[in-house]
């Protein structure tokens, strides 16, 4: 076989692989679960302070935010109205969408609502947060393009049940959800200062948020119609397009993580404190970044340990993109990076940053490990369910109460 034939064969195989399936279903599910859990935990933790951080009671008030939005043209639903009720609605919907995306219920719709909630709150008060918020901000937009509900989701369980039927069900819930979201979007564009333009102020040059949101809404309708009334070639074409979008978004997520570590590592190399191995010493003596001051003092008291951790951090971040060439080295480096983020969460008091970073790292976890972990968790869940849910025993006659068989028959679980 000559070179051109080999090249054509490789291209054909690559085309089939990219269009015929959504690659990395377990990895995308982990990313979905990780980021929705991180954002949910942050929103719940800040619930008592939500109005000071993002609402009308904060130092960054509505007028100041409006002037900033006029300049940077960022998207935020919180600027559609200065009503306190509207703020509470948006914040609550952000929590609800995070929970439902975590569970994998209607992931296509929930990923869009999750993105709207993240962008609305973060763009409303840009001075609140840390590097973890930037990760959540980016991944919220990427998740919209992924098929992240193929495994470990309520959608996957529903799809397995529907596969046993000859004809798809009516899906009344999906139709109602589609109508409600469309009505809300129409209200926002007609009766608020939403600034949803077709070609301006969008996520990409020449692409406005009106085009993005209405386009996603129309795609949902088209997907339902084809799935219901044209399950043949039109369904195959839509599946191929969805797979291409998913695989492209997953590739962007992986590239984003590599870029994050590479840029962080190379910037550290340029700093004199990182060069002499003392950079870690200074944040350990800042009260703001020392929730466990005694532990920080013990760590900072060892110059050798501080130097090893400082240099180790730089080496791990710079080397990580290159370790993708070897699977075993990559897996070992992933463990080191996750341990590093756990250390940052404990020693520097940045749990949400660490959770977001670990969720991003999870896109590189091996499939076999994720399947094994999912199977173990599934068996543990089944055991807990079997023990917790039991049918009540049957009553027996008084004359049988003295028999060794006892007063109750053997408890039976729902699985029996």
ZAFISE-76608 format. One record per residue (C-alpha): x, y, z. Coordinates in pm, 1 decimal, decimal comma. Layout:
<atoms>
<atom <X; Y; Z>>
...
</atoms>
This chain:
<atoms>
<atom <0,0; 0,0; 0,0>>
<atom <150,0; 332,0; -108,0>>
<atom <164,1; 648,5; 96,8>>
<atom <-143,1; 813,4; -60,1>>
<atom <-355,5; 503,2; 2,9>>
<atom <-241,3; 491,0; 363,3>>
<atom <-321,6; 856,8; 402,5>>
<atom <-671,2; 809,6; 257,9>>
<atom <-730,4; 513,8; 489,2>>
<atom <-617,6; 711,1; 792,1>>
<atom <-838,0; 1005,8; 699,8>>
<atom <-1136,9; 775,5; 646,7>>
<atom <-1082,6; 608,8; 983,4>>
<atom <-1048,1; 944,3; 1154,4>>
<atom <-1365,6; 1072,1; 989,7>>
<atom <-1561,3; 767,6; 1103,7>>
<atom <-1424,5; 792,3; 1455,9>>
<atom <-1508,6; 1160,8; 1492,0>>
<atom <-1856,5; 1145,3; 1339,1>>
<atom <-1979,8; 802,0; 1445,4>>
<atom <-1946,9; 838,2; 1820,5>>
<atom <-1909,6; 1088,9; 2102,5>>
<atom <-1561,3; 1025,9; 2233,9>>
<atom <-1482,9; 1032,3; 2603,8>>
<atom <-1838,6; 989,6; 2740,2>>
<atom <-1710,5; 910,8; 3091,5>>
<atom <-1462,8; 1197,5; 3087,8>>
<atom <-1726,8; 1448,1; 2975,4>>
<atom <-1963,3; 1316,2; 3242,3>>
<atom <-1696,5; 1367,0; 3510,4>>
<atom <-1637,0; 1721,5; 3387,7>>
<atom <-2012,8; 1787,2; 3397,6>>
<atom <-2049,8; 1648,1; 3748,6>>
<atom <-1734,9; 1817,4; 3877,6>>
<atom <-1810,8; 2169,0; 3758,9>>
<atom <-2181,7; 2160,7; 3840,8>>
<atom <-2098,0; 2034,7; 4190,7>>
<atom <-1830,8; 2302,9; 4238,3>>
<atom <-2062,1; 2583,4; 4131,2>>
<atom <-2351,9; 2443,6; 4334,6>>
<atom <-2137,4; 2419,2; 4646,2>>
<atom <-2021,2; 2778,0; 4599,8>>
<atom <-2375,9; 2911,7; 4551,5>>
<atom <-2506,7; 2727,1; 4856,4>>
<atom <-2214,0; 2840,1; 5070,2>>
<atom <-2263,8; 3203,9; 4970,0>>
<atom <-2641,7; 3196,1; 5003,4>>
<atom <-2640,7; 3413,5; 5320,2>>
<atom <-2412,6; 3666,2; 5145,9>>
<atom <-2557,8; 3649,0; 4794,4>>
<atom <-2698,0; 4002,6; 4795,2>>
<atom <-2368,1; 4150,5; 4909,7>>
<atom <-2169,0; 3958,9; 4648,7>>
<atom <-2392,6; 3982,4; 4342,1>>
<atom <-2708,2; 4164,8; 4442,9>>
<atom <-2838,4; 4506,9; 4535,9>>
<atom <-2674,2; 4520,8; 4880,5>>
<atom <-2316,8; 4491,1; 4758,8>>
<atom <-2057,2; 4769,1; 4727,0>>
<atom <-2055,7; 4705,9; 4351,0>>
<atom <-2411,6; 4831,6; 4303,4>>
<atom <-2639,6; 4799,9; 4003,7>>
<atom <-2550,9; 5139,3; 3851,1>>
<atom <-2177,3; 5068,7; 3867,4>>
<atom <-2229,2; 4727,1; 3712,3>>
<atom <-2444,8; 4878,8; 3438,7>>
<atom <-2169,1; 5123,5; 3345,2>>
<atom <-1915,8; 4840,6; 3332,7>>
<atom <-2143,7; 4625,3; 3115,5>>
<atom <-2189,5; 4918,5; 2877,9>>
<atom <-1815,0; 4910,8; 2825,5>>
<atom <-1723,5; 4542,4; 2813,3>>
<atom <-2055,0; 4418,6; 2664,5>>
<atom <-2053,8; 4110,2; 2885,1>>
<atom <-2361,0; 3890,4; 2913,0>>
<atom <-2552,4; 3886,9; 3242,5>>
<atom <-2921,0; 3832,9; 3303,5>>
<atom <-2895,6; 4022,8; 3631,8>>
<atom <-2875,8; 4349,7; 3437,9>>
<atom <-3212,5; 4292,3; 3271,8>>
<atom <-3382,2; 4435,1; 3580,1>>
<atom <-3274,2; 4598,7; 3906,9>>
<atom <-3555,8; 4428,9; 4098,6>>
<atom <-3461,8; 4231,9; 4409,1>>
<atom <-3718,0; 3969,9; 4310,3>>
<atom <-3546,8; 3925,3; 3973,6>>
<atom <-3211,1; 3879,6; 4145,0>>
<atom <-3355,4; 3610,8; 4372,4>>
<atom <-3509,8; 3433,7; 4072,1>>
<atom <-3180,2; 3427,9; 3882,4>>
<atom <-2981,4; 3308,3; 4183,1>>
<atom <-3235,0; 3034,9; 4259,2>>
<atom <-3244,8; 2921,7; 3897,1>>
<atom <-2865,1; 2903,4; 3900,7>>
<atom <-2885,3; 2664,0; 4196,5>>
<atom <-3162,9; 2455,9; 4041,9>>
<atom <-2987,2; 2425,6; 3706,4>>
<atom <-2666,6; 2318,8; 3883,1>>
<atom <-2850,3; 2043,7; 4070,7>>
<atom <-3026,4; 1915,1; 3758,4>>
<atom <-2708,7; 1925,1; 3550,6>>
<atom <-2529,8; 1735,6; 3826,0>>
<atom <-2799,3; 1467,5; 3811,4>>
<atom <-2799,0; 1469,5; 3432,1>>
<atom <-3166,1; 1557,6; 3386,1>>
<atom <-3231,9; 1715,6; 3043,2>>
<atom <-2863,4; 1791,6; 3010,1>>
<atom <-2899,8; 1977,6; 2679,9>>
<atom <-3132,1; 2234,2; 2835,4>>
<atom <-2970,3; 2237,9; 3178,5>>
<atom <-2624,1; 2299,7; 3033,2>>
<atom <-2757,5; 2616,6; 2866,9>>
<atom <-2928,9; 2733,0; 3185,6>>
<atom <-2615,7; 2647,6; 3382,9>>
<atom <-2410,4; 2863,0; 3146,6>>
<atom <-2657,7; 3150,7; 3178,7>>
<atom <-2643,4; 3129,1; 3558,8>>
<atom <-2263,0; 3123,7; 3568,2>>
<atom <-2221,3; 3413,1; 3325,1>>
<atom <-2496,5; 3618,3; 3489,2>>
<atom <-2347,7; 3604,7; 3837,4>>
<atom <-1980,6; 3626,5; 3747,7>>
<atom <-2020,0; 3911,9; 3496,7>>
<atom <-2238,6; 4103,4; 3741,1>>
<atom <-1951,4; 4133,1; 3992,1>>
<atom <-1623,6; 4063,8; 3817,4>>
<atom <-1413,4; 4147,9; 4124,7>>
<atom <-1552,8; 3853,5; 4320,3>>
<atom <-1378,6; 3519,8; 4282,1>>
<atom <-1044,8; 3367,5; 4193,0>>
<atom <-888,9; 3151,7; 3923,5>>
<atom <-1145,1; 2880,0; 3984,9>>
<atom <-1420,2; 3114,2; 3868,8>>
<atom <-1241,0; 3159,6; 3537,3>>
<atom <-1234,6; 2783,7; 3488,9>>
<atom <-1604,4; 2750,1; 3568,0>>
<atom <-1675,2; 3041,8; 3334,4>>
<atom <-1500,8; 2874,0; 3041,0>>
<atom <-1619,6; 2519,4; 3104,1>>
<atom <-1981,3; 2633,7; 3139,9>>
<atom <-1971,0; 2748,6; 2777,2>>
<atom <-1789,3; 2440,8; 2651,5>>
<atom <-2031,9; 2200,7; 2821,3>>
<atom <-2317,6; 2337,0; 2609,4>>
<atom <-2155,4; 2178,1; 2304,1>>
<atom <-2084,4; 1839,7; 2462,8>>
<atom <-2302,4; 1531,9; 2493,8>>
<atom <-2214,7; 1506,8; 2861,0>>
<atom <-2524,2; 1310,2; 2962,8>>
<atom <-2448,6; 987,5; 2777,5>>
<atom <-2344,5; 808,7; 3099,1>>
<atom <-2398,1; 861,0; 3472,3>>
<atom <-2713,3; 1064,4; 3425,4>>
<atom <-3089,5; 1043,9; 3447,9>>
<atom <-3096,7; 1103,4; 3073,3>>
<atom <-2892,9; 787,8; 3015,7>>
<atom <-3131,7; 585,7; 3230,6>>
<atom <-3431,2; 725,0; 3044,4>>
<atom <-3265,9; 654,0; 2708,1>>
<atom <-3204,4; 291,2; 2811,2>>
<atom <-3571,8; 250,3; 2893,8>>
<atom <-3683,7; 412,0; 2570,1>>
<atom <-3454,6; 187,2; 2366,3>>
<atom <-3673,6; -107,7; 2458,2>>
<atom <-3975,2; 56,2; 2292,4>>
<atom <-4052,6; 42,0; 1924,1>>
<atom <-4153,9; 408,4; 1908,1>>
<atom <-4020,6; 698,2; 2117,4>>
<atom <-4265,6; 833,3; 2378,8>>
<atom <-4434,4; 1169,4; 2343,8>>
<atom <-4190,8; 1340,9; 2581,8>>
<atom <-4440,7; 1586,2; 2723,6>>
<atom <-4187,9; 1708,5; 2978,6>>
<atom <-3942,5; 1806,1; 2707,2>>
<atom <-4207,3; 1991,9; 2507,0>>
<atom <-4323,0; 2186,3; 2812,6>>
<atom <-3965,5; 2272,7; 2907,7>>
<atom <-3894,3; 2388,2; 2553,1>>
<atom <-4207,5; 2608,0; 2550,1>>
<atom <-4127,8; 2762,2; 2889,1>>
<atom <-3768,9; 2845,8; 2798,9>>
<atom <-3877,0; 2991,4; 2464,6>>
<atom <-4139,6; 3209,6; 2632,0>>
<atom <-3884,6; 3332,1; 2887,7>>
<atom <-3636,6; 3416,3; 2614,1>>
<atom <-3902,0; 3602,3; 2415,2>>
<atom <-4003,3; 3799,8; 2724,9>>
<atom <-3641,8; 3890,6; 2795,6>>
<atom <-3585,0; 4017,6; 2443,4>>
<atom <-3908,3; 4213,7; 2411,3>>
<atom <-3972,1; 4352,4; 2758,5>>
<atom <-3630,3; 4393,7; 2921,0>>
<atom <-3302,0; 4564,1; 2846,0>>
<atom <-3143,0; 4230,0; 2763,0>>
<atom <-2941,8; 4357,1; 2465,1>>
<atom <-2973,1; 4028,0; 2283,4>>
<atom <-2838,6; 4118,9; 1940,6>>
<atom <-2799,4; 3889,2; 1642,3>>
<atom <-2447,3; 3989,0; 1541,8>>
<atom <-2304,2; 4197,9; 1826,3>>
<atom <-2200,1; 4156,4; 2190,6>>
<atom <-2185,8; 3779,1; 2167,9>>
<atom <-1936,3; 3508,5; 2262,4>>
<atom <-1766,6; 3530,8; 1919,9>>
<atom <-1711,4; 3819,8; 1675,9>>
<atom <-2016,7; 3861,9; 1456,0>>
<atom <-2222,2; 3622,3; 1670,0>>
<atom <-2467,4; 3777,5; 1913,1>>
<atom <-2626,8; 3616,1; 2214,9>>
<atom <-2967,8; 3628,6; 2045,8>>
<atom <-2831,7; 3410,5; 1766,8>>
<atom <-2675,3; 3170,2; 2015,8>>
<atom <-2975,9; 3130,6; 2247,0>>
<atom <-3244,3; 3125,6; 1977,9>>
<atom <-3026,3; 2894,0; 1770,7>>
<atom <-2995,5; 2645,9; 2056,7>>
<atom <-3370,6; 2669,4; 2116,1>>
<atom <-3446,9; 2596,1; 1750,1>>
<atom <-3198,2; 2308,2; 1743,9>>
<atom <-3381,8; 2151,6; 2035,3>>
<atom <-3707,7; 2166,3; 1841,1>>
<atom <-3544,5; 2021,3; 1531,2>>
<atom <-3386,3; 1741,2; 1731,1>>
<atom <-3721,3; 1645,0; 1883,4>>
<atom <-3899,0; 1655,7; 1546,6>>
<atom <-3640,4; 1440,7; 1369,4>>
<atom <-3622,9; 1194,2; 1655,5>>
<atom <-4000,2; 1164,4; 1658,1>>
<atom <-4092,2; 1174,0; 1289,7>>
<atom <-3775,1; 1108,1; 1086,9>>
<atom <-3563,2; 849,4; 1267,9>>
<atom <-3372,0; 739,4; 957,3>>
<atom <-3109,2; 934,2; 766,8>>
<atom <-3199,6; 1277,6; 916,6>>
<atom <-3143,0; 1135,2; 1264,6>>
<atom <-2806,5; 993,0; 1154,1>>
<atom <-2701,2; 1330,8; 1014,4>>
<atom <-2796,0; 1512,1; 1335,8>>
<atom <-2614,1; 1250,6; 1541,5>>
<atom <-2301,4; 1299,6; 1331,9>>
<atom <-2316,2; 1679,0; 1371,8>>
<atom <-2369,1; 1645,4; 1747,1>>
<atom <-2074,0; 1406,2; 1770,3>>
<atom <-1849,6; 1647,6; 1580,8>>
<atom <-1950,1; 1934,7; 1811,6>>
<atom <-1896,0; 1716,6; 2119,7>>
<atom <-1555,9; 1590,0; 2010,3>>
<atom <-1443,9; 1939,3; 1912,3>>
<atom <-1553,2; 2083,0; 2248,2>>
<atom <-1381,2; 1799,7; 2433,9>>
<atom <-1061,2; 1869,5; 2242,8>>
<atom <-1087,2; 2238,5; 2333,9>>
<atom <-1132,0; 2148,7; 2701,9>>
<atom <-820,5; 1932,1; 2693,2>>
<atom <-623,2; 2204,6; 2515,7>>
<atom <-748,2; 2459,7; 2770,0>>
<atom <-617,5; 2250,9; 3060,1>>
<atom <-279,7; 2207,8; 2891,0>>
<atom <-261,6; 2579,9; 2819,2>>
<atom <-352,9; 2655,6; 3180,3>>
<atom <-69,1; 2449,4; 3322,8>>
<atom <185,2; 2549,5; 3059,0>>
<atom <123,5; 2921,7; 3099,5>>
<atom <113,8; 2898,6; 3480,4>>
<atom <439,2; 2704,8; 3488,1>>
<atom <628,3; 2927,9; 3245,6>>
<atom <513,4; 3243,8; 3422,8>>
<atom <638,0; 3098,5; 3751,6>>
<atom <978,1; 3027,9; 3600,7>>
<atom <1020,7; 3399,0; 3532,0>>
<atom <968,3; 3492,1; 3898,3>>
<atom <1272,9; 3528,5; 4119,8>>
<atom <1100,0; 3371,0; 4421,8>>
<atom <1016,1; 3061,5; 4217,8>>
<atom <1371,6; 3047,8; 4089,7>>
<atom <1527,7; 3046,3; 4435,6>>
<atom <1266,5; 2802,5; 4573,1>>
<atom <1103,9; 3029,6; 4833,6>>
<atom <776,2; 3126,1; 4661,9>>
<atom <560,0; 2892,5; 4870,8>>
<atom <692,8; 3043,2; 5194,0>>
<atom <520,4; 3379,5; 5154,6>>
<atom <150,7; 3284,4; 5104,4>>
<atom <180,0; 3051,6; 5402,9>>
<atom <239,6; 3361,6; 5620,3>>
<atom <-60,3; 3557,6; 5490,9>>
<atom <-356,9; 3541,6; 5727,6>>
<atom <-601,0; 3554,3; 5437,4>>
<atom <-450,3; 3236,2; 5287,6>>
<atom <-382,9; 3048,9; 5610,9>>
<atom <-700,8; 2891,2; 5750,6>>
<atom <-483,2; 2642,9; 5944,8>>
<atom <-207,1; 2869,4; 6072,4>>
<atom <-45,1; 2601,8; 6288,9>>
<atom <-16,1; 2363,7; 5993,5>>
<atom <116,3; 2643,1; 5772,9>>
<atom <381,4; 2729,4; 6034,2>>
<atom <498,5; 2368,0; 6052,0>>
<atom <528,4; 2349,9; 5674,4>>
<atom <697,8; 2688,8; 5641,0>>
<atom <941,4; 2596,2; 5916,0>>
<atom <1116,0; 2344,6; 5691,8>>
<atom <1320,0; 2520,7; 5425,5>>
<atom <1391,8; 2195,5; 5243,2>>
<atom <1023,9; 2104,2; 5221,7>>
<atom <932,0; 2452,2; 5097,6>>
<atom <1199,1; 2433,0; 4828,7>>
<atom <1092,5; 2083,8; 4716,3>>
<atom <725,0; 2183,8; 4692,1>>
<atom <808,4; 2508,6; 4511,9>>
<atom <1025,8; 2344,7; 4249,0>>
<atom <791,9; 2045,0; 4226,9>>
<atom <497,2; 2271,5; 4147,7>>
<atom <682,7; 2439,3; 3862,2>>
<atom <814,3; 2112,0; 3720,2>>
<atom <471,8; 1944,2; 3731,6>>
<atom <294,6; 2232,5; 3558,9>>
<atom <553,5; 2278,6; 3286,1>>
<atom <589,6; 1905,6; 3220,1>>
<atom <222,3; 1807,6; 3221,3>>
<atom <142,2; 1881,9; 2852,7>>
<atom <442,9; 1671,2; 2747,0>>
<atom <339,2; 1375,5; 2963,0>>
<atom <33,3; 1323,0; 2740,8>>
<atom <267,1; 1139,4; 2504,4>>
<atom <298,2; 855,3; 2756,9>>
<atom <-11,2; 718,2; 2927,0>>
<atom <155,1; 589,9; 3243,9>>
<atom <353,4; 905,9; 3302,4>>
<atom <41,5; 1112,8; 3236,1>>
<atom <-161,3; 917,4; 3493,6>>
<atom <114,3; 957,0; 3753,2>>
<atom <134,3; 1330,4; 3683,5>>
<atom <-246,0; 1360,1; 3718,3>>
<atom <-223,1; 1211,7; 4068,0>>
<atom <48,4; 1461,5; 4161,6>>
<atom <-150,2; 1756,7; 4025,6>>
<atom <-466,9; 1652,1; 4207,3>>
<atom <-271,0; 1611,7; 4529,4>>
<atom <-126,7; 1957,5; 4470,7>>
<atom <-475,1; 2105,0; 4438,9>>
<atom <-589,2; 1926,2; 4752,3>>
<atom <-293,1; 2082,4; 4930,4>>
<atom <-391,2; 2425,6; 4799,7>>
<atom <-746,6; 2370,9; 4925,4>>
<atom <-629,8; 2282,2; 5276,7>>
<atom <-322,7; 2499,6; 5324,4>>
<atom <-429,8; 2813,1; 5136,3>>
<atom <-804,7; 2794,9; 5196,6>>
<atom <-907,7; 2787,5; 4827,8>>
<atom <-1143,8; 2489,1; 4808,3>>
<atom <-1348,9; 2605,2; 4510,0>>
<atom <-1042,6; 2681,7; 4302,7>>
<atom <-907,6; 2335,8; 4382,1>>
<atom <-1236,7; 2163,7; 4303,3>>
<atom <-1259,4; 2341,5; 3967,8>>
<atom <-900,1; 2250,5; 3882,6>>
<atom <-953,3; 1884,1; 3977,6>>
<atom <-1272,4; 1873,8; 3769,5>>
<atom <-1077,1; 2008,5; 3472,3>>
<atom <-796,4; 1756,3; 3527,4>>
<atom <-1054,3; 1476,3; 3524,0>>
<atom <-1089,8; 1508,2; 3146,6>>
<atom <-758,0; 1317,8; 3123,3>>
<atom <-853,3; 1032,1; 3355,8>>
<atom <-829,1; 687,3; 3190,5>>
<atom <-1153,9; 532,3; 3072,1>>
<atom <-1089,9; 197,4; 3240,9>>
<atom <-1047,6; 366,6; 3577,6>>
<atom <-1367,8; 568,1; 3535,4>>
<atom <-1567,2; 261,2; 3433,2>>
<atom <-1426,6; 66,3; 3726,1>>
<atom <-1509,3; 350,1; 3967,4>>
<atom <-1859,2; 382,8; 3822,2>>
<atom <-1921,4; 8,8; 3862,5>>
<atom <-1801,4; 12,8; 4222,2>>
<atom <-2017,4; 312,9; 4307,2>>
<atom <-2314,1; 149,6; 4136,2>>
<atom <-2277,4; -167,9; 4342,0>>
<atom <-2240,8; 35,5; 4660,6>>
<atom <-2554,6; 230,6; 4573,4>>
<atom <-2747,4; -91,4; 4510,7>>
<atom <-2640,9; -233,5; 4846,7>>
<atom <-2744,9; 82,0; 5029,8>>
<atom <-3077,6; 87,8; 4847,6>>
<atom <-3140,3; -279,9; 4920,1>>
<atom <-3078,6; -229,4; 5290,3>>
<atom <-3271,9; 94,3; 5324,1>>
<atom <-3585,1; -1,2; 5131,0>>
<atom <-3759,2; -315,1; 5254,0>>
<atom <-4114,5; -434,5; 5224,0>>
<atom <-4301,7; -470,2; 5553,4>>
<atom <-4333,8; -824,0; 5682,2>>
<atom <-4664,0; -1004,6; 5680,5>>
<atom <-4862,0; -1054,6; 5997,4>>
<atom <-4907,0; -1408,3; 6123,1>>
<atom <-5168,1; -1562,8; 6335,3>>
<atom <-5132,7; -1553,3; 6713,3>>
<atom <-5109,9; -1931,4; 6719,1>>
<atom <-4792,9; -1912,5; 6509,6>>
<atom <-4628,5; -1649,2; 6728,8>>
<atom <-4452,7; -1911,2; 6941,8>>
<atom <-4307,3; -2100,7; 6645,5>>
<atom <-3936,1; -2069,1; 6568,4>>
<atom <-4025,2; -1915,8; 6236,5>>
<atom <-4118,2; -1605,5; 6431,7>>
<atom <-4381,2; -1346,9; 6384,6>>
<atom <-4259,3; -1213,1; 6053,7>>
<atom <-4160,4; -1373,4; 5728,3>>
<atom <-3813,3; -1307,6; 5590,0>>
<atom <-3786,6; -943,0; 5478,7>>
<atom <-3774,4; -905,2; 5104,1>>
<atom <-3603,7; -623,8; 4925,1>>
<atom <-3743,8; -442,7; 4626,5>>
<atom <-3486,7; -606,3; 4403,7>>
<atom <-3629,4; -950,0; 4492,0>>
</atoms>
